[in-house]
Amino acid sequence: RKVGQGGVGNQNKFAEDFAREVYADRTWTRWLCERDSDGDNRTNGLELGDPCCVWKQGDPDPEVDDLSLPGHADHSTSRTMPTCAPPSAAPPWPPRPPVDEPPLGRRERLIVGHAVLMAVAWALLLPTGAVASVSWRRALGGGRRWLKAHIAAQVCGLAVSLAGLAVGVYVVGDRGLATHFRPNEWEGGFAGSHRGLGLALCVLLALQPVAGLLRPAAPLAGERRSGARRAWEAAHKAGGYCLLALGAVQAVSGHALLADWVDDAGDLRFGGLPGLRTADHTLLLYFALLSAPLILLLAGLVLSARVAAVAPPDKSAQPEPSQPAGQRM
């Protein structure tokens, strides 16, 4: 059982394992400790007094009786294995530092800016404009004040939405504007569909104020609305509601794309609620902003009901009671 400087001679199985594992630096390893070199159903560590494989070089020798030779199957200890800690248990990973986060790069910040601009436009400004025409006509006392609020909110929403579109095209448009909105093989069709639907929404949104300018004349006091006016109102409202619904779909798909784009590169965060990714914060911002138009909707309905309760009945049966006589909108 001799292990020499130049080689191995007349060695048993334990000597072969020893030469293979620790001869170079004389290190007692877990692999050698847990191995049963001689096949006697006793680990090398149990036979040498280190059953749990915790001894390391420099520690005192184990004070254990009934040791045996790990290279001879006919020379085995009568001791049994004690209960040891799991050998593969690894120390827990240190927690993520809460402050020393790598900052978002310029491109990632632009993508987040695109998401924020779209959230402001499609969750706050555009729904607020729709609410003004739905529940604030009577609440604002009639006249054209609701129309001015509607136009102001819609124009601001269109401007912010076009700014968000420009940022998105700029930051992802390294392959040129012509291919920006097409599905591609390295991102799949999902990213292309998000871009294509986003472009379609912005184009249709820009057509809404154009349609408002081309609307048929409103009836005068005592007149009934024409068929063209009724058709235009139905189409204008339905188009606006569909745009808002598709905007919510865009917000959800944009959240998934933003999570892949930004958070895959180190799970970056820039403050906010703990445990939430950057993409989660932008989606949370969308729904938080959306709550403001919903509150305005409920408030407008309540105020309109109060105004209707105290107002005298309208006997003229005019379809638009806020329309002054002799004035068309």
N, C-alpha and C positions, 0 to 999 in steps of 0.2 A: 504494500500500500504506500508506495513512494511517489511523491510528486516532485519532480526535479525542475531545475532552471531550464533545462533544455528539452524537457518533454515529460511524458507520463509512462510509467512502466509498472507492470504487475498490479494494476489498480482495480479496486472494486467499483461498483456502480456509483457509490457516493463520491469516490475520488474523481471519477469522470465528471460528475456533476459539479464538483468543487472546481476542477480545472477549467470547466467550461464557463462557470459563472463568476468566480471570485479570485482566480489565481493571479490576475494582473495586479489588483490593488488590495487583495486580502480583505474584501468587504463581505460581511454577512448580509445576504439579501433575503427579502421575503420569498422570492422564488425558490431559493435553496432551502429556506426554513420550512416552507409549506410542502415541499416535495417529499415523497416516500421513495427514497432511492433504492432501498433493498426489498421493497414490496412486502413488508411485514404488517401492513395496516397501521403503522405508526409513522407520523411525520418526522422528518429530520429534526425539527425544532423540539418535538416532544421527547425524542430520544436524547437530545443534548441539553435539556433543561430550559428551553425557550419555547414553550408550546404556543404562545400567542404571538411569537415573532416580533417582540418589542425590543430585544437586546440590540445594541449597536456598539460599535468599536469605541472603547474607552470606558464602558460600563463595567462594574465588577462582575465576576463570574457568577452565574446563578447558583445559589446554595440549595441544590436539589439532590436528594438521594435517588438511587435506582436509575442511574443513567445507563444508556446502552449504546451500542455501536450502530450508527445509521447505515453502515455498509454491509451488515451481516444480518440476514433474515432470521438466523437461528439465535441471535443475541438481541432480544427485544425487552424494553422496559414493561413493567406491569402497571405503570401509571396510565390513567385515562385522560383524555383531553378535557381541560377545564372550559368554562364558558368565556369566550373572548369577544372583544368588540369586532364588528364586521371588518374584515381585512381590507375591503375595497372602499370603506367610508372615506370620503374626501372632505377636507375642510370646506365650510360654506363659502360661497363667493362673497366678496366684500360688497356692501351696498353701493349703488350708484351715487356718485357725489352730487348733491342737490344744486350746487352753485357752479362748479367748474365744468359747465357744459360747453362743448365746442360750438361756436356761433354758427348760425346758418350762413352758407355762402351766398354770393350775390345772386346766382341763378335761383337758388332755393327761396330767397327772400322775394324775388320777383314773382315766383309761382304763388307764394303765400299772398302777395299783394294782389295778384289776379283773383284769387279766391275771395279775399276780403272785399274788393271792389264789386264783384258779382253778388256777394251776399248783401251788401248795402243796397245795390240796385234792385235785386229781385226779391229780397225779403223785407225791405223797408219802404223804399221810395215808390216802386211800381204798385205794390199792394195798397199803399196809402192812397195813391191816386184813384185806384179802383174803388176803395171804400168811400172816398169823397162823393162819387157819383151814385153809390148804392144807398148809403144811410145818412148822408149829411145834406141832402138837398133841402129838406124841410127843416132840419135842425139849424141850418145857417140862416133861416129866415127868408128863404126864397131868393129870387133875383139870380144874379150870375156869380155869386161868391163861390158856390160849390164848383162851378165850372172853372173858375180861375184857380182854385185849389187843385182840381183834377189836372188841369193842364200843367201847372207848375210842377207837381209831383211827377207826372209822366215825362216831362221834358228833362227834369233833373235825373230821373231814373234812366232815361235813354242815354244821356251824356255819360253817366257813370258806367253804364253797361258797355258803351263803345270804348271807354277808356280801359276797362277790364279786358275787353276783346283785344285791343291793341297790345296790352302787356302780354297776354297769353300768346299771341302770334309772334311777338318779338322774342320771347324767351324760348319758345319751342320751334321757331321758324328758321333754324340753322340750315334746313334743307330747301329753303325757298318757300315763298307764299303759295306757289302753285301746288305743292305737295303737302302743305301743312295740314289740310283737312281730309287727306286720304288715309284709309287704313293702311298699315304697313306690316311687313313680316316681323320686324323686331319688337313691335309693341302689340301686335294683334289688332283685331278690328275694334276692340273696346275703346281704346284711346282715340282711334279715328272717328268712331261714332260720337264720342263726346265732343270732339272738335267740330264735326259736321253739324250736329244738332245745335251746338252753341252758335255757329255762324247763322244757321237758319233762324234761330230765335231772335238774334240781333237784327237780321234783315226784316223779319216780320214785325218786330217791335218798331223799327223805323217807319214801317208803312202805316202803323196805327195813327200817328198824328197827321200823316198825309190824308188818310181816310177821313179824319176829323175835319180837315179843311174842305174836303169834297162832299161833305154830308148834305143831303137834301134839306131844304129850308124847313124850319119848324113851323107848325100851324100858328096862326094868329089866335087871339082870344076868341073863343066860341067856335073855332074851326076844328075839324077832326084831322088827325095825322093821315098823311097820304100813305099809300102802300109802299112807295119807295122809302119814305122815312121810317116806317115800321121795319122794313127789311134791313135797312142800314143799321138801325139801332140793335136789332137782333144779331146781325153779323159782327158789329163792332164789339158788343159785350161778349159774345161767345168767343171771338178771337182773343180778347183780353184775358178771359178766364182760362182758355186753353194754354196761352203763353205762360201764365203764372203756374199752372199745373206742370207743364213741361220744365219750367224753371226749377221746380222742386226735384224733379227727376235728375236734372243736371247737377243739382247740389249734392245728391247722393252719389252719383257716378263720379263727380269731381272729388269727393272725399276719398273714394277708393283709389283714384289715380294719384292724388296728392300723398296718400299713405305710401304708395309704391315709390313715388319720386323723391320725397323728402325723408321719410322716416326710415326707409331701408338703409340709408347712409348713416348708420349709427344711432337710429332712433332719436333724432334731434328734437329738442324741445326749447321753447323760449319763454318759459315761465307759465303762469296760469295755474290751473288745477293740477295737483300732483297725480301722476299716473296716466295722464292723457297725452296723446301724441299731438304733434302740430296739426295733422289733419283732423283729429277729433276736436280741437279747439275751433277750427274754422267752421266745421259743421255745427258745433254748439253755438257759434256766433250767428249762423244763419237762422236757426230756430229761435234764438233770443231776440233777434231783430224782427222776426216774423210775428212775435207776440205783440209788438206795438200796433201794427194795423188791426190785429184782431181785437185789441182793446178799444181802438178807435171805432171799429165796426159796432161793437156792443154799445159803446157810449152814444154813437149816432142814432142807433135804433131806439134807445131809451129816450133821448131828447126828442126825436121825431114823434114818438108816441105821446109825449107830454104836450108838444106843440099841437098835434092833431086833436088832443083831448080838449084843449081850450080854444082852438080856432073855430070860427063859425063854419057851418057846412057850406061846401062849394056847390052851388046850384047851377053853375054855368056848364058843368060837365066837361070843362076843358082838360085835355090830357096832360098838359104841363102847367100847373097852377102858378109856377114861378115865372112864367113867361109874360112879360108886360105886354099890354095891348099895343098893337102896331109895330112890334119889334120881333124880328126873326133871328134864330140862332142856327 
